[in-house]
Amino acid sequence: MNILVCNVPQAPCPPDQQALLTFTQVEDFAALGITPEVVLAAYVFGASSVVVWWFLGYCIALAIKAVSKA
């Protein structure tokens, strides 16, 4: 099984920067650009977006309760 990857962070990927990797080469995550910093950034983004949306919902619920009591 071969996987097409791009060697530069550019969209669309230039044809001269494309490469076919085998499954054993794909197991090397650092070669694909998946580093601990990238994983941490993705986790922080996901966790913070959950907290932000929860807090927004909480504030809306408080506002609705305050208006209904008035």
C-alpha positions as CSV (number, residue, x, y, z in Angstrom):
1,M,0.0,0.0,0.0
2,N,1.4,3.4,-1.0
3,I,0.5,6.8,0.4
4,L,0.9,10.0,-1.4
5,V,2.5,12.8,0.8
6,C,3.6,16.3,0.2
7,N,7.1,17.3,1.3
8,V,6.3,21.0,1.8
9,P,3.5,22.7,3.8
10,Q,1.8,24.2,0.7
11,A,-1.6,23.8,-0.8
12,P,-1.9,22.7,-3.5
13,C,1.2,20.6,-3.3
14,P,3.6,21.2,-6.3
15,P,4.0,18.0,-8.4
16,D,7.8,18.0,-7.8
17,Q,7.3,17.9,-4.0
18,Q,5.0,14.9,-4.0
19,A,6.3,11.4,-2.9
20,L,4.9,8.0,-2.6
21,L,5.7,6.3,0.7
22,T,5.1,2.6,1.6
23,F,3.3,1.7,4.8
24,T,6.5,0.9,6.7
25,Q,7.8,4.4,5.9
26,V,4.6,6.0,7.0
27,E,5.1,4.5,10.5
28,D,7.8,7.1,11.0
29,F,5.5,9.9,12.2
30,A,8.3,12.5,12.3
31,A,8.9,12.0,8.6
32,L,5.3,12.9,8.0
33,G,5.6,16.0,10.2
34,I,3.6,14.6,13.2
35,T,5.7,15.8,16.1
36,P,4.8,16.1,19.8
37,E,4.3,19.8,19.4
38,V,1.8,19.3,16.7
39,V,-0.1,16.7,18.7
40,L,-0.1,19.0,21.8
41,A,-1.4,21.9,19.7
42,A,-4.2,19.8,18.3
43,Y,-5.2,18.6,21.8
44,V,-5.1,22.1,23.3
45,F,-7.2,23.5,20.4
46,G,-9.8,20.7,20.8
47,A,-9.9,21.0,24.6
48,S,-10.1,24.7,24.6
49,S,-12.9,24.8,22.0
50,V,-14.9,22.4,24.2
51,V,-14.4,24.7,27.2
52,V,-15.3,27.8,25.3
53,W,-18.5,26.4,23.9
54,W,-19.5,25.0,27.4
55,F,-18.8,28.5,28.9
56,L,-20.8,30.2,26.2
57,G,-23.8,27.8,26.9
58,Y,-23.4,28.4,30.6
59,C,-23.5,32.2,30.1
60,I,-26.6,31.9,27.9
61,A,-28.3,29.8,30.5
62,L,-27.6,32.3,33.2
63,A,-28.9,35.1,31.0
64,I,-32.1,33.2,30.3
65,K,-32.6,32.6,34.0
66,A,-32.0,36.2,34.8
67,V,-34.5,37.4,32.2
68,S,-37.1,35.0,33.3
69,K,-36.9,36.1,37.0
70,A,-37.2,39.8,36.1
